[in-house]
Structure formats: structure tokens, C-alpha cells
């Protein structure tokens, strides 16, 4: 679990959406540098009002994980994180028992005069129960007046038995622990905000798991949306540099020889690196130096090296739409700074 900052107030996103509308939440997310797409904001509103888990699928590097992290940061909420991978166990997802602690308890209890049967019965107490990330999020929601965020990343890598472990929890809000009892919260209006993320590559998630969720497909941002996102994520970048990077990415996405097209993550990484380098003058050498941010396969890298002249031409040529979007995004940032000054 990533804890929240106890020195700052927490915000319940459900209450915020009900009282001030979804755009108030969008403004809060934007303060963290995350610009949420309109269709995703509408879906998030329904997720918060319904209490249901949210399954988001889409290509890698599009901002799926960043959305959950931004929600936790914007509202100052604790964030539980479960990474989908081979080898996950019941211990990681739901619970396990501190066997060493239990054994010590039994030894101490019997040495102090308790019968062995009583000592063994008392070892199944909350003190020795160790919760996994998923059940831990629901337990915190039940015990505290706070709304945790639970991110289940790369859910398409979950093995079938792990999906099965999650079905009761995501459908009812609680799980039964043998010898102890039920843990969680039945009122779905107080559940954690559960976000499952999938690149839809490894395997198809089961119909029972999908049926428990509201569903969204996160489309890659349009160039106009990408301008606003990059402006928010790398505010130190000059308008000229911002426009150049968007033109580069837009050009590469039109090159047929590049199989693994750069996503939003690549755009942010490239703009950040160039901005940190200070003022730059575009040249073939500078572009070739930064192709490691853009080509993620040997053939793609080779084709980009052959297309450096085309990329330079895209940078140096006016693009009325991109140029206008950059000007608008930068003017919007200036007005916000003036309002808060």
C-alpha cells in the first residue's frame, strides 16, 4: 500500500462528483498533470456512483495506470497496487497467516497454563492475519472513513485461479477467511475505487470477472488531446519544443514501417528529456540521439533512422492545427497561473 499524506485532507471522489459534478474531479486530476479524456470522465462518473469495479483496456503507454495513480494523488487517498504476473498466490491477493507468530503464541499460552486446545483456537486471531493487497483495500474501507484506490495492473496476465479468487471480493465486497470470518464491506457505496487495467494481450479475462465491472476502452489521445496532456505533464517545455515533439510523434504514427507506434508514455519521456537539455537546435544528429525514446524494436529503430529527414521536415513545416492547439494550451496555462497568482 502507498499511504496517503496524513497532513493533508482527503477527498472522497464519490462525494465530489455528486456535489460539484465530474468536471470538478477533472480539474482536480489536472492539478496532478493528468488530463482525462471526456469519454473516460463520463465512465468514471458512473464507476463512482455505482461503486462497481472499473475495467480499462487499451494499448500500452496510453495513460491507464497513470489515471488510477492520479486519482489517488489528487484526492490524497491510500493506493493499493496489485501487479498481474505469473506466480501470484492467495497470500498476495487475499490473505495468509503469520505461522511463526501463531506458533510462538501457542507455546507461550500453554507455558502460562492454557490448555493446548484453547491456545490453538485463539491463534486464529486478527493479530496473526496478514492481508494481501486486494482484500487489504476492502478491509481499510470497512475500518476507516476513507476511500482507498485499488489498482490491479496488467490484469490480462492474471492466471485463472487468481481471477477466481477475486470474483467474490469484486462482486460482494468481502471474502470469507476460514477459522476467522468475513472481511470487507458489503455496502458498495463505501467500497474502494477498484480499477483493473489490461492491455488485452496475454489472455482474455473471463466473462464472470468482466460482468462485475464497468468497462472502458482507453483510446490513444488525439493530437489535440496529446498537446494538452504534454503541456500538463511537462510544463517547463517551451511552446516550440512542445509543438515539435507532437509533430514528430504524429509523423511517426503515419510511417508504415514502424510496427510499435510510440504512445503517450514515449511522448512524455521524449519531451521531458529534450526539455531538461535546455535550448536545442534541431539537427539529424539530435534526432538520431533521441531515437531510443521512440523505436522499441530493432526494425522500427532502423526505419526511424532512415526516416530522420522526414521527421526533420515535419518539425520545420507549419502544421496549422498543431500550432493552434499548442498556442491555445500554453495560453490556457498562462491564464490559470494568473488566476492563482
DRENKOLPA-465550 format. One record per residue (C-alpha): residue in one letter; x, y, z. Coordinates in pm, 1 decimal. Layout:
<atoms>
   r         px         py         pz
   A          X          Y          Z
...
</atoms>
This chain:
<atoms>
   r         px         py         pz
   X        0.0        0.0        0.0
   X      109.4      354.5      -77.6
   X      -20.6      560.1      218.2
   X     -185.9      898.5      186.8
   X      -40.2     1215.6      335.3
   X     -187.8     1242.6      686.7
   X     -106.2     1614.2      697.7
   X     -340.9     1693.7      407.8
   X     -718.1     1648.4      384.2
   X     -856.6     1356.0      189.7
   X    -1127.4     1397.5      -71.7
   X    -1395.8     1139.1     -138.5
   X    -1427.0     1139.4     -519.9
   X    -1780.6      999.8     -495.4
   X    -1897.3     1291.7     -281.3
   X    -1713.1     1538.9     -503.7
   X    -1884.3     1412.4     -819.5
   X    -2225.8     1416.9     -650.9
   X    -2185.0     1766.9     -509.1
   X    -1984.0     1950.1     -775.7
   X    -2008.9     1729.7    -1084.2
   X    -1749.5     1527.5    -1275.8
   X    -1573.5     1835.8    -1413.2
   X    -1466.8     1928.4    -1059.9
   X    -1289.7     1592.7    -1043.3
   X    -1134.9     1653.7    -1386.5
   X     -995.4     1985.8    -1261.1
   X     -853.0     1810.1     -956.1
   X     -685.6     1546.7    -1176.2
   X     -543.0     1819.4    -1399.2
   X     -364.2     1968.6    -1099.6
   X     -159.3     1647.7    -1082.5
   X      -76.0     1672.8    -1453.9
   X     -335.3     1418.0    -1569.4
   X     -575.2     1542.1    -1838.1
   X     -862.8     1294.3    -1853.5
   X    -1043.5     1236.9    -2181.4
   X    -1409.1     1334.8    -2183.8
   X    -1539.6      985.1    -2254.0
   X    -1328.0      846.0    -1970.3
   X    -1457.1     1114.6    -1733.9
   X    -1815.5     1014.6    -1811.1
   X    -1733.5      649.4    -1742.5
   X    -1551.8      739.9    -1421.0
   X    -1862.2      925.2    -1303.3
   X    -2067.7      607.1    -1345.0
   X    -1799.8      399.6    -1172.4
   X    -1801.8      626.8     -868.5
   X    -2179.8      642.9     -847.0
   X    -2232.2      270.1     -894.0
   X    -1947.5      153.8     -670.2
   X    -1856.7     -112.4     -925.8
   X    -1500.2     -201.1    -1027.0
   X    -1375.1      -35.3    -1346.2
   X    -1207.3     -241.7    -1617.3
   X     -999.7      -25.5    -1852.2
   X     -841.9     -180.1    -2160.4
   X     -627.2      -15.4    -2423.1
   X     -284.0      -12.6    -2585.2
   X       22.4       23.7    -2367.3
   X      154.7      366.0    -2284.1
   X     -184.1      535.8    -2312.2
   X     -222.2      652.6    -1951.9
   X     -425.1      372.4    -1791.4
   X     -207.7      322.9    -1483.4
   X     -143.5      695.4    -1455.8
   X     -519.2      755.8    -1425.8
   X     -550.4      545.3    -1110.4
   X     -235.6      695.4     -962.7
   X     -353.1     1047.9    -1044.3
   X     -688.4      982.3     -876.2
   X     -513.0      867.6     -558.3
   X     -277.7     1166.4     -564.0
   X     -542.6     1424.9     -647.3
   X     -773.3     1309.9     -365.3
   X     -490.1     1219.8     -123.1
   X     -609.9      861.6      -86.4
   X     -414.7      546.1        2.9
   X     -341.3      335.0     -303.5
   X     -319.6      -44.5     -304.5
   X     -139.8     -189.7     -606.4
   X     -152.5     -546.4     -735.0
   X       68.4     -628.4    -1034.3
   X      -63.5     -902.4    -1260.7
   X      206.7    -1164.3    -1313.8
   X      279.2    -1533.4    -1308.2
   X      312.5    -1681.3     -962.6
   X       64.6    -1467.1     -768.7
   X      -81.9    -1658.3     -475.5
   X     -364.1    -1635.9     -225.7
   X     -115.1    -1464.1        5.6
   X      -58.2    -1178.0     -240.2
   X     -423.0    -1122.8     -327.6
   X     -635.3    -1207.3      -22.5
   X     -461.7    -1325.9      294.6
   X     -215.2    -1550.6      470.5
   X     -138.3    -1635.5      831.5
   X      172.5    -1545.9     1029.0
   X      257.9    -1908.1     1111.0
   X      566.6    -1824.1     1313.8
   X      373.1    -1578.1     1527.4
   X       94.2    -1830.3     1578.3
   X      338.8    -2098.5     1689.1
   X      500.9    -1860.4     1936.6
   X      159.0    -1771.2     2074.3
   X       67.6    -2137.4     2126.1
   X      396.0    -2205.2     2305.9
   X      360.2    -1900.8     2531.0
   X       -7.0    -1969.0     2603.8
   X       49.3    -2332.1     2701.4
   X      351.9    -2244.2     2914.3
   X      134.6    -1993.6     3104.0
   X     -121.5    -2262.4     3187.4
   X     -372.1    -2258.4     2899.7
   X     -478.8    -2589.5     2752.5
   X     -341.9    -2676.6     2410.4
   X     -689.5    -2683.0     2255.0
   X     -772.1    -2331.8     2381.0
   X     -433.2    -2196.8     2270.5
   X     -475.9    -2341.7     1924.5
   X     -824.7    -2195.3     1892.1
   X     -703.5    -1848.3     1993.2
   X     -420.1    -1843.0     1740.7
   X     -669.5    -1767.2     1462.3
   X     -699.1    -1402.4     1564.5
   X     -668.7    -1081.3     1369.3
   X     -324.2    -1022.8     1516.5
   X     -179.7    -1303.0     1303.7
   X     -380.7    -1242.9      985.7
   X     -176.9    -1083.6      704.6
   X     -391.2     -934.2      429.0
   X     -298.9     -920.9       61.3
   X     -335.0     -606.0     -147.0
   X     -688.1     -666.2     -277.7
   X     -851.6     -772.4       48.1
   X     -645.2     -514.0      236.4
   X     -808.4     -234.8       35.6
   X    -1159.0     -356.2      121.5
   X    -1062.5     -403.2      485.8
   X     -932.0      -46.9      511.2
   X    -1253.5       84.0      355.1
   X    -1451.3     -107.3      618.9
   X    -1242.3       13.0      914.1
   X    -1173.6      376.0      822.7
   X    -1375.5      668.4      694.5
   X    -1168.2      685.5      378.6
   X    -1196.1      561.4       20.6
   X     -885.5      368.5      -89.4
   X     -784.7      315.5     -451.2
   X     -712.6      -42.0     -561.5
   X     -521.0      -75.7     -890.4
   X     -495.1     -422.8    -1042.9
   X     -243.6     -361.9    -1320.0
   X     -197.4     -581.0    -1628.3
   X     -497.7     -789.3    -1532.4
   X     -466.6     -981.9    -1859.9
   X     -163.1    -1153.2    -1702.3
   X     -366.3    -1290.9    -1411.9
   X     -393.2    -1667.3    -1403.7
   X     -739.6    -1821.0    -1394.2
   X     -718.8    -1924.1    -1029.4
   X     -631.6    -1565.9     -931.1
   X     -932.4    -1435.3    -1126.8
   X    -1146.1    -1686.8     -938.7
   X    -1010.1    -1559.6     -606.2
   X    -1122.8    -1208.5     -696.1
   X    -1477.2    -1294.1     -804.9
   X    -1638.7    -1295.0     -460.9
   X    -1446.2     -989.1     -344.4
   X    -1525.7     -778.5     -652.6
   X    -1885.0     -898.5     -664.0
   X    -1977.8     -874.7     -295.1
   X    -1712.5     -660.5     -131.7
   X    -1598.1     -920.1      118.7
   X    -1415.4    -1251.9      138.1
   X    -1452.3    -1534.0      386.1
   X    -1140.8    -1634.0      579.9
   X    -1174.2    -1984.8      724.3
   X    -1138.0    -2001.4     1105.8
   X    -1175.3    -1623.4     1126.2
   X    -1480.5    -1490.5      944.2
   X    -1572.6    -1236.1      677.9
   X    -1350.1     -940.4      592.0
   X    -1457.1     -647.9      376.1
   X    -1757.7     -422.5      339.7
   X    -2097.3     -508.1      194.4
   X    -2210.2     -150.0      119.9
   X    -2071.0      -92.0     -229.5
   X    -2109.5      282.0     -182.5
   X    -1815.4      257.2       57.0
   X    -1602.0       12.6     -141.5
   X    -1255.5      109.4     -259.7
   X    -1238.8      255.7     -608.5
   X    -1123.5      -57.8     -790.3
   X     -950.5      -12.3    -1127.4
   X     -845.5     -314.1    -1333.0
   X     -610.4     -237.6    -1621.5
   X     -544.7     -456.8    -1922.8
   X     -350.1     -429.2    -2247.6
   X     -572.3     -713.0    -2376.6
   X     -261.7     -900.4    -2497.2
   X     -192.8    -1210.0    -2284.2
   X     -534.3    -1368.3    -2243.4
   X     -899.0    -1273.2    -2240.4
   X    -1041.3    -1203.6    -1897.9
   X    -1325.2    -1434.2    -1800.3
   X    -1690.3    -1334.7    -1853.3
   X    -1764.1    -1361.1    -1476.7
   X    -1486.5    -1111.6    -1399.2
   X    -1593.0     -876.6    -1678.6
   X    -1955.8     -890.3    -1565.6
   X    -1860.3     -747.3    -1226.9
   X    -1705.5     -436.5    -1384.1
   X    -1799.5     -128.5    -1577.2
   X    -1592.5     -123.9    -1896.3
   X    -1392.4      137.7    -2085.0
   X    -1154.9      127.4    -2378.2
   X     -892.9      398.5    -2348.0
   X     -823.4      522.9    -2697.8
   X     -483.5      678.0    -2765.4
   X     -518.7     1056.4    -2735.3
   X     -580.7     1259.8    -3046.1
   X     -302.2     1505.6    -3134.4
   X     -512.7     1783.6    -2982.1
   X     -554.7     1589.8    -2657.2
   X     -186.6     1497.8    -2660.7
   X      -89.9     1864.3    -2674.2
   X     -290.9     1936.9    -2358.3
   X     -157.8     1628.9    -2180.5
   X      205.9     1705.1    -2262.9
   X      160.8     2065.3    -2157.8
   X       27.1     1948.1    -1822.4
   X      290.7     1677.2    -1769.6
   X      594.7     1877.8    -1883.0
   X      502.3     2241.0    -1809.1
   X      865.8     2356.7    -1831.5
   X      884.1     2273.6    -2203.6
   X      869.7     2571.7    -2437.9
   X      577.0     2601.5    -2682.3
   X      818.4     2547.1    -2971.9
   X      956.3     2227.1    -2821.2
   X      609.1     2102.9    -2734.1
   X      491.3     2156.9    -3090.3
   X      800.0     1985.8    -3231.4
   X      750.2     1671.5    -3024.9
   X      382.6     1644.4    -3116.4
   X      474.8     1682.1    -3484.6
   X      741.5     1411.1    -3452.6
   X      501.0     1167.0    -3287.6
   X      224.8     1247.8    -3533.7
   X      464.5     1188.1    -3823.9
   X      590.4      854.3    -3687.4
   X      236.3      727.1    -3642.7
   X      190.5      773.2    -4016.2
   X      503.5      576.7    -4111.5
   X      403.0      229.4    -4225.1
   X      740.7       72.9    -4147.7
   X      707.2      136.8    -3773.6
   X      516.9     -151.1    -3614.1
   X      518.3      -47.6    -3248.3
   X      391.8      309.9    -3269.5
   X      502.4      546.7    -2990.7
   X      234.3      609.8    -2730.1
   X      174.9      881.5    -2478.0
   X      445.8      743.2    -2248.5
   X      704.8      785.2    -2526.2
   X      585.0     1139.5    -2596.2
   X      620.1     1239.5    -2231.4
   X      963.3     1076.4    -2197.9
   X     1095.3     1243.4    -2513.2
   X      962.4     1587.9    -2423.8
   X     1098.3     1559.0    -2069.8
   X     1445.7     1465.9    -2193.2
   X     1457.6     1745.0    -2450.4
   X     1324.2     1999.7    -2201.5
   X     1585.1     1902.1    -1943.4
   X     1858.1     1956.6    -2203.9
   X     1760.7     2323.6    -2235.3
   X     1751.4     2516.9    -2561.2
   X     1807.7     2295.8    -2863.2
   X     1864.0     2328.0    -3236.2
   X     1708.2     2051.0    -3441.6
   X     1951.2     1851.5    -3649.9
   X     1980.3     1495.8    -3784.6
   X     2229.5     1419.3    -3507.0
   X     1993.7     1541.3    -3234.3
   X     1708.3     1333.5    -3368.8
   X     1921.9     1021.3    -3400.7
   X     2042.0     1073.2    -3043.3
   X     1682.1     1055.6    -2917.3
   X     1550.1      767.2    -3127.5
   X     1591.8      539.3    -2825.1
   X     1276.6      704.2    -2686.7
   X     1074.4      626.0    -2997.7
   X     1183.3      297.3    -3156.8
   X     1121.1       -2.3    -2930.1
   X     1207.6     -275.6    -3183.0
   X     1523.3     -318.6    -3389.6
   X     1336.1     -290.8    -3719.3
   X     1140.7       13.1    -3600.4
   X     1464.0      179.5    -3487.7
   X     1623.3      108.5    -3825.7
   X     1325.9      252.6    -4015.1
   X     1327.4      563.2    -3797.9
   X     1696.9      614.6    -3868.1
   X     1617.4      600.4    -4238.5
   X     1332.3      847.4    -4189.6
   X     1521.4     1118.5    -3998.0
   X     1493.8     1362.1    -4289.7
   X     1117.6     1310.0    -4296.8
   X     1093.4     1378.7    -3924.3
   X     1300.0     1696.4    -3956.8
   X     1074.2     1812.1    -4236.5
   X      770.1     1754.2    -4014.1
   X      927.5     1961.4    -3735.4
   X     1015.3     2251.8    -3962.3
   X      689.6     2260.9    -4157.5
   X      390.7     2457.8    -4028.2
   X      102.3     2242.8    -3910.0
   X     -192.5     2481.3    -3867.9
   X     -387.1     2254.0    -3631.2
   X      -98.9     2152.3    -3405.4
   X       40.1     2507.0    -3398.5
   X     -302.5     2639.4    -3298.1
   X     -352.3     2375.0    -3029.4
   X      -11.5     2446.7    -2878.7
   X      -83.1     2819.5    -2869.3
   X     -420.3     2756.5    -2704.5
   X     -279.8     2511.6    -2446.5
   X        0.0     2748.6    -2348.8
   X     -238.2     3045.1    -2326.3
   X     -465.7     2836.3    -2104.8
   X     -174.9     2756.9    -1873.9
   X      -85.5     3126.5    -1850.4
   X     -441.4     3223.8    -1760.5
   X     -453.6     2960.2    -1487.3
   X     -126.9     3089.3    -1341.2
   X     -262.5     3446.5    -1347.7
   X     -579.4     3338.5    -1167.1
   X     -383.5     3162.8     -890.9
   X     -117.4     3434.0     -851.4
</atoms>
